[in-house]
Amino acid sequence: MKGGPEGKLARLRGARRIWAVGSVHGEAERLSRLHDQIAARFVDGDRLIYLGNYLGHGSAVVATIDELIDFRSRIMARPRGFASDIVFLRGAQEEMWQKLLQLQFAQNPGEVLGWMARNGVEPTVAGYGAEMRQGFAASRDGPRTMTRWTSGMRDAMNARPGHTPLFSILRHAAVALEGPLLFVSAGLNPARPLADQGDAFWWGPTDILELTAPFEGFRRVIRGFDRDRRGLVQRDYAVSLDGGAGRGGKLLAAAFAANGEVLEVLEI
């Protein structure tokens, strides 16, 4: 269902435990150490989900994507390992990156680029060989110059083995059917059905920690980005998992039971 809501939703089946990784934000070295800890604990029946925001803020964006690709290969190479055991969600940084590569079509590209710069996109731009000042100059010069600027970054991304394919498999949310549990990058709008969330997955109007009832019957909603970087926060119907990696804090991951209970927390 790639074209509609169902194509943007991943489904995890038969999970014994689910390892969820919070926002990475370009912290490749922390991610590598976290991966080693997960690998030492990963057993048959485990699943792995990354909750988005691999890009932005931190200085090692390209190395972070390389590390994600490498660890995916390591997990899939295990006996009885399958690609469906690993899910990558799209975070706000990945959504911005996609929009940035199409910036020549924006009505006010300079304003959009300024907003993106304030929200951490510059290290991603630098990682793929460009400079923000060139982008701002291109936004003043017109669509043709802007197209050359964005095309240069797209070419650099395509030249990195596995990068473009990884971005192509990002999902908006994931469901663990045995819980059921819902995994999102940053939030959701409780007033909308799951199939109609749209941008609320990245810029939701409500803090999911304030949920007072299960959302659409899910035992818990689990997110990987918290503007306040509060680390592991558990509520009855939601869990937040963001220690502030790339923004002066630590990288967090947690193992969840099928019922949403937190079994183990890793902090790097």
Residue pairs with C-beta under 8 A, 6 or more apart in sequence:
1 7
1 8
1 9
2 8
5 194
5 195
5 196
6 195
8 171
8 172
8 173
9 171
9 172
9 173
9 174
9 175
9 194
10 49
10 87
10 89
10 171
10 173
10 174
10 175
11 174
11 175
11 177
12 18
12 47
12 49
12 84
12 85
12 87
12 174
12 175
12 176
12 177
13 84
13 177
13 178
14 45
14 178
15 45
15 46
15 47
15 176
15 178
15 258
16 43
16 44
16 45
16 46
16 258
17 45
17 46
17 47
17 255
17 256
17 257
17 258
17 263
18 46
18 47
18 48
18 49
18 176
18 181
18 183
18 255
18 256
18 258
19 38
19 41
19 42
19 46
19 47
19 48
19 49
19 253
19 254
19 255
19 256
20 49
20 50
20 51
20 183
20 222
20 224
20 241
20 253
20 254
20 255
20 256
21 31
21 34
21 48
21 49
21 50
21 51
21 224
21 251
21 252
21 253
22 51
22 224
22 225
22 241
22 242
22 243
22 245
22 251
22 252
22 253
23 51
23 52
23 53
23 91
23 224
23 225
23 242
23 245
23 246
24 30
24 31
24 50
24 53
24 54
24 58
24 64
24 245
24 246
24 251
25 53
25 54
25 55
25 56
25 57
25 58
25 93
25 120
25 245
25 246
25 247
26 54
26 55
26 56
26 57
26 58
26 59
26 60
26 61
26 64
26 123
26 124
26 127
26 246
27 58
27 60
27 64
27 245
27 246
27 251
28 58
28 60
28 63
28 64
28 66
28 67
29 60
30 245
30 250
30 251
30 268
31 64
31 67
31 68
31 251
31 268
32 67
33 268
34 251
34 253
34 266
34 268
35 67
35 71
35 74
37 253
37 266
37 268
38 48
38 253
38 266
39 71
39 74
39 75
41 255
41 264
42 48
42 75
42 78
44 79
44 80
46 85
46 255
47 85
47 86
47 87
47 176
48 75
48 85
48 86
48 87
49 86
49 87
49 88
49 89
49 174
49 183
50 68
50 87
50 88
50 89
50 224
51 89
51 91
51 183
51 184
51 185
51 222
51 223
51 224
51 225
51 241
52 88
52 89
52 90
52 91
52 92
52 93
52 94
52 170
52 185
52 186
52 202
52 224
52 225
53 91
53 92
53 93
53 94
53 185
53 224
53 225
54 61
54 64
54 65
54 68
54 91
54 93
54 94
55 61
55 64
55 65
55 91
55 93
55 94
55 96
55 97
55 121
55 123
55 124
55 127
56 93
56 96
56 119
56 120
56 121
56 123
56 124
56 246
57 93
57 120
57 123
57 246
57 247
58 64
58 123
58 245
58 246
59 123
60 127
61 123
61 124
61 126
61 127
61 128
62 127
62 128
62 160
62 163
65 160
65 162
65 163
65 166
66 160
66 162
68 88
68 166
69 161
69 162
69 163
69 166
72 86
72 166
75 81
75 85
75 86
76 82
76 83
76 85
76 86
87 171
87 174
87 183
88 166
88 169
88 170
88 171
89 170
89 171
89 172
89 173
89 174
89 183
89 184
89 185
89 224
90 170
90 171
90 172
90 185
90 201
90 202
91 185
91 186
91 202
91 224
91 225
92 119
92 185
92 186
92 202
92 203
92 225
93 120
93 121
93 124
94 167
94 170
95 199
95 202
96 116
96 119
96 121
97 121
97 124
97 167
98 167
99 106
99 112
99 116
100 113
100 116
100 121
100 124
100 125
100 150
100 153
101 150
101 153
101 154
102 150
103 109
103 112
103 113
103 135
103 139
103 146
103 150
104 143
104 146
104 147
104 150
105 143
106 112
109 138
109 139
109 146
110 136
110 139
110 140
113 132
113 135
113 136
113 139
114 136
117 132
120 246
122 132
125 131
125 132
125 135
125 153
126 132
128 153
128 156
128 157
129 152
129 153
129 156
130 149
130 152
130 153
130 156
134 149
135 146
135 149
137 145
138 145
138 146
138 148
138 149
139 146
157 163
157 164
157 167
158 164
172 185
172 197
172 201
173 182
173 183
173 184
173 185
173 188
173 194
173 197
173 201
174 182
174 183
175 181
175 182
175 183
175 218
176 182
176 183
176 256
176 258
178 258
179 218
179 219
179 220
179 258
179 259
179 260
180 217
180 218
180 219
181 218
181 219
181 220
181 221
181 222
181 256
181 258
181 260
182 188
182 194
182 215
182 216
182 218
182 220
182 221
182 222
183 221
183 222
183 223
183 224
184 201
184 208
184 221
184 222
184 223
184 224
185 201
185 202
185 223
185 224
185 225
186 201
186 202
186 203
186 204
186 223
186 224
186 225
186 226
187 200
187 201
187 202
187 203
187 204
187 205
187 206
187 207
187 208
187 223
188 194
188 197
188 200
188 201
188 204
188 206
188 208
188 215
188 221
189 197
189 200
189 204
189 205
189 206
190 206
190 211
190 215
192 198
192 200
193 216
194 215
194 216
197 204
208 215
208 221
208 223
208 237
208 238
208 240
209 233
209 235
209 238
209 240
211 221
211 235
211 236
211 237
211 238
212 237
213 237
214 237
215 221
215 237
218 237
219 237
219 259
219 260
220 237
220 238
220 239
220 260
221 237
221 238
221 239
222 238
222 239
222 241
222 256
222 260
223 238
223 239
223 240
223 241
223 242
224 241
224 242
225 242
226 233
226 240
226 241
226 242
229 242
229 243
229 244
229 247
229 248
229 249
230 240
230 242
231 241
231 242
231 243
231 244
231 249
231 250
231 252
231 267
232 239
232 240
232 241
232 243
232 252
232 254
232 262
232 265
233 239
233 240
234 262
239 254
239 256
239 260
239 262
241 252
241 253
241 254
242 249
242 252
243 249
243 250
243 251
243 252
243 267
244 250
245 251
245 252
250 267
250 268
251 267
251 268
252 265
252 266
252 267
252 268
253 265
253 266
254 262
254 263
254 264
254 265
254 266
255 262
255 263
255 264
255 265
256 262
256 263
257 263
